[in-house]
Amino acid sequence: MKKILMATDLSARCDRALQRALALADQFGAELHIMHVVEEYFSDALTTEHETAARKAIEQQVRSLRHGGTLKVTPHITRGMDAENIIRHAEEHGADLVILGLHRYKTRQMFQGTTAERVVRYGRVPILVVKNSVAGPYQRALVAADLSSHARAAARMAARLVVPIGVVQLFHVAHRPFVGFLGRDTQDRLILEQQSEVRAILEGDIERLSNELGEEAPKFEVLLREGEVKDTIRENLASLKPDLLAVGTHGRTGLAHAIVGSVAEDLLANPTVDVLTIKDAVGR
């Protein structure tokens, strides 16, 4: 990872995102670019004044959180619309990761149409939404593994973000088939067959990732659960207590069905952990 872009509205909510951005830039020896978008609602003089104040605020925040080192931090103050500018800057300047601060919304519907939702929906670069303060590098990541290329991309990025002594858990939820038509024994047999196939696929993914990452690879685990995707993910977030949830998103036109649709939007509206979303460049 060579370049990280953090977008900030300069509110206190972005302090934790800046902490994580600085920590990741240190971890990877990456350039950190901090971006603030000034919306052009006011006169040119007031907009220019806002730009100057924003640059000073960013520099002050960075000074207050940094503890020495040679980390390269570059502020960018631009005029325009938040989501469009963030996406354009990330893609034109080759950012490997975009980091956003947490804005809580009571419902998924309230999250829809926000800057974060539009960046996740239309951007191509991986997005990290930061909820928690930084106690150290990521140690445990839970990956929503729906066997898509996008989920594999999420697993790959999560494995890079987690330290080598950490754990990446590939989490797959199976639905009980034809409950109204098949007997319990038949349902159980079909579930076991499905889980056996899924485990074999995920273990193959793990082998490829481990070979790719070499000594930098974390420990991998396969977790197979049965139930409704949304409730099962929430229950296991509470019980497993990861510090990062990674999900793949499908295409530029929307979030994925089921695992990355309503579930991801609910989590991003009011997350319990940091959430990483990523699209697979091949599968877009």
C-alpha positions in Angstrom: 0.0 0.0 0.0 1.6 3.2 -1.2 -1.0 5.9 -0.9 -3.9 6.5 1.5 -6.6 9.2 1.1 -8.5 10.3 4.2 -11.6 12.5 3.7 -12.6 14.7 6.6 -15.3 17.3 7.3 -13.1 18.6 10.2 -15.7 17.5 12.8 -14.7 15.7 16.0 -16.2 12.5 14.4 -13.2 12.3 12.1 -10.6 12.2 14.8 -10.6 8.4 15.0 -10.5 8.1 11.2 -7.4 10.4 11.2 -5.9 8.2 14.0 -6.4 5.1 11.9 -5.2 6.8 8.7 -1.9 7.9 10.4 -1.5 4.4 11.9 -2.0 2.6 8.6 0.3 5.1 6.8 3.0 4.3 9.4 2.3 0.5 9.2 2.8 0.5 5.4 5.2 3.4 4.9 2.5 5.0 2.7 1.9 8.6 1.8 -1.2 10.0 3.6 -3.3 12.6 1.8 -6.0 14.3 3.8 -8.8 15.9 1.8 -11.5 18.4 2.7 -14.1 19.5 0.2 -15.4 23.1 0.4 -18.9 23.4 -1.0 -19.3 26.5 -3.1 -22.4 27.9 -1.5 -20.9 31.2 -0.4 -19.0 34.1 -2.0 -15.5 33.6 -3.4 -14.0 35.5 -0.5 -15.8 33.4 2.2 -14.9 30.2 0.3 -11.2 31.2 0.2 -11.4 32.0 3.9 -12.9 28.6 4.6 -10.1 26.9 2.5 -7.4 28.7 4.5 -9.1 27.8 7.8 -9.5 24.1 6.7 -5.9 23.7 5.8 -4.8 25.1 9.2 -7.2 22.8 11.0 -5.9 19.7 9.2 -2.3 20.7 10.0 -3.2 21.2 13.6 -5.0 17.9 13.9 -2.1 16.0 12.4 0.4 17.7 14.7 -1.7 16.8 17.7 -1.9 13.1 16.8 1.5 12.4 15.4 4.4 11.3 17.6 7.5 12.0 15.5 8.5 9.9 12.5 9.0 10.8 8.9 5.4 10.2 7.6 4.5 12.3 4.6 1.2 14.0 5.0 -0.3 16.2 2.3 -3.5 18.2 2.8 -5.8 18.8 -0.2 -8.5 21.5 0.0 -10.9 21.4 -3.0 -14.1 23.0 -4.1 -17.1 21.0 -5.2 -19.3 18.2 -4.0 -18.0 15.8 -1.4 -18.6 12.4 -2.9 -17.7 13.3 -6.5 -14.5 15.0 -5.4 -13.4 12.2 -3.1 -14.0 9.5 -5.8 -12.3 11.6 -8.5 -9.3 12.4 -6.3 -8.9 8.8 -5.2 -9.0 7.4 -8.7 -6.9 10.1 -10.4 -4.2 10.0 -7.8 -3.9 6.3 -7.4 -5.1 5.9 -3.8 -5.0 2.3 -2.5 -7.5 3.0 0.3 -10.0 5.8 1.2 -10.7 6.3 4.9 -13.9 8.0 6.1 -15.0 9.0 9.6 -18.2 7.6 11.3 -21.5 9.4 11.0 -24.2 7.6 12.8 -27.7 7.3 11.3 -30.7 5.7 13.0 -31.8 3.8 9.9 -30.4 2.4 6.7 -32.8 4.7 4.8 -31.1 7.7 6.5 -27.7 6.5 5.4 -28.8 6.2 1.8 -27.8 9.3 -0.3 -25.1 10.4 2.2 -21.5 11.1 1.2 -20.3 7.8 2.6 -23.0 5.8 0.9 -22.3 7.4 -2.5 -18.5 6.9 -2.2 -19.1 3.3 -1.4 -21.6 2.8 -4.1 -19.8 4.6 -7.0 -16.2 4.6 -6.1 -13.7 1.9 -7.3 -11.1 2.3 -4.5 -11.5 0.3 -1.2 -13.3 2.2 1.5 -12.6 2.0 5.2 -15.2 3.5 7.5 -13.7 4.0 11.0 -15.8 3.6 14.1 -13.4 2.8 16.9 -10.4 4.6 18.4 -7.0 3.1 17.6 -5.6 0.8 20.2 -3.1 -0.7 17.7 -3.0 -2.4 14.4 -6.0 -4.5 13.3 -5.7 -7.9 15.0 -8.9 -9.7 14.0 -11.0 -9.3 10.8 -14.3 -10.9 9.9 -14.9 -11.3 6.2 -18.4 -11.8 4.8 -17.6 -14.7 2.4 -20.3 -15.1 -0.2 -17.9 -16.9 -2.6 -18.0 -13.9 -5.1 -14.9 -12.3 -6.6 -15.7 -9.2 -4.6 -15.7 -11.2 -1.3 -12.3 -12.6 -2.3 -11.0 -9.1 -2.9 -12.3 -8.1 0.6 -10.5 -11.1 2.1 -7.3 -10.1 0.3 -7.4 -6.5 1.5 -8.4 -7.5 5.1 -5.4 -9.9 5.2 -3.1 -7.1 4.2 -4.5 -4.8 6.9 -4.3 -7.3 9.7 -0.9 -7.9 11.2 0.8 -11.3 10.6 0.1 -12.4 14.1 -3.6 -11.6 13.7 -6.6 -13.7 12.5 -8.8 -13.3 9.4 -12.1 -15.3 9.7 -13.9 -16.1 6.5 -17.6 -16.2 7.5 -20.2 -17.9 5.4 -23.9 -18.1 6.2 -26.0 -21.0 4.7 -29.8 -20.9 4.4 -31.8 -24.0 5.4 -33.4 -25.1 2.1 -37.0 -25.8 1.3 -38.2 -25.7 4.9 -41.9 -26.1 3.9 -41.3 -29.0 1.6 -38.5 -31.2 2.9 -38.1 -33.2 6.1 -35.7 -32.1 8.8 -33.3 -35.0 8.0 -33.1 -34.1 4.3 -32.6 -30.4 5.2 -29.7 -31.3 7.5 -28.1 -33.4 4.8 -28.3 -30.7 2.2 -26.9 -28.1 4.7 -24.0 -30.4 5.4 -23.3 -31.0 1.8 -23.5 -27.2 1.1 -21.1 -26.4 3.9 -18.7 -29.1 2.8 -18.5 -27.6 -0.6 -18.2 -24.0 0.8 -15.4 -25.1 3.2 -13.4 -26.6 0.3 -13.8 -23.4 -1.8 -12.8 -21.2 1.1 -9.8 -23.4 2.1 -8.6 -23.1 -1.5 -8.9 -19.3 -1.3 -6.9 -19.4 2.0 -4.2 -21.5 0.4 -3.9 -19.0 -2.5 -3.9 -16.0 -0.2 -1.3 -17.6 2.2 1.0 -18.3 -0.8 0.5 -14.8 -2.1 1.2 -13.0 1.2 4.0 -15.4 2.4 5.4 -14.4 5.8 3.0 -11.4 6.0 0.0 -13.7 5.9 -2.2 -13.8 9.1 -3.8 -16.9 10.4 -7.0 -17.8 8.5 -10.1 -19.5 9.9 -13.3 -20.7 8.1 -16.6 -20.1 10.0 -19.7 -21.7 8.7 -23.1 -20.7 10.1 -26.7 -21.4 9.4 -29.5 -18.8 9.4 -30.6 -15.5 8.0 -27.6 -13.5 6.8 -28.4 -10.2 8.5 -29.2 -11.6 11.9 -26.4 -14.1 11.8 -23.7 -11.5 11.0 -24.9 -9.3 13.7 -24.9 -12.1 16.3 -21.4 -13.2 15.4 -20.1 -9.6 15.4 -21.2 -9.4 19.0 -19.8 -12.8 20.0 -16.5 -12.8 18.0 -15.7 -9.2 18.6 -13.5 -8.5 15.5 -12.0 -5.1 15.1 -12.7 -5.0 11.3 -15.5 -6.3 9.2 -14.8 -6.7 5.5 -17.4 -7.0 2.8 -17.3 -7.0 -1.0 -19.5 -4.7 -3.0 -20.8 -5.5 -6.5 -20.5 -3.1 -9.4 -20.8 0.6 -9.7 -24.6 0.6 -9.7 -25.3 -0.6 -6.3 -24.4 -2.6 -3.2 -24.6 -6.4 -3.4 -27.7 -8.3 -2.8 -28.2 -9.9 0.7 -24.8 -9.9 2.4 -23.7 -6.6 1.1 -27.0 -5.0 0.4 -29.2 -4.2 3.4 -26.7 -5.7 5.8 -23.8 -3.5 4.7 -26.0 -0.4 4.6 -27.3 -1.1 8.1 -23.7 -1.7 9.4 -22.4 1.4 7.7 -25.3 3.5 9.1 -24.4 2.6 12.6 -21.5 0.3 12.7 -20.2 -1.6 15.8 -16.7 -2.1 14.2 -14.7 -0.5 11.5 -16.1 -1.6 8.1 -14.0 -2.2 4.9 -15.8 -2.3 1.6 -14.2 -3.3 -1.6 -15.0 -4.1 -5.2 -13.1 -6.6 -7.3 -11.7 -4.9 -10.4 -12.3 -8.0 -12.5 -15.8 -8.7 -11.2 -17.2 -5.2 -11.6 
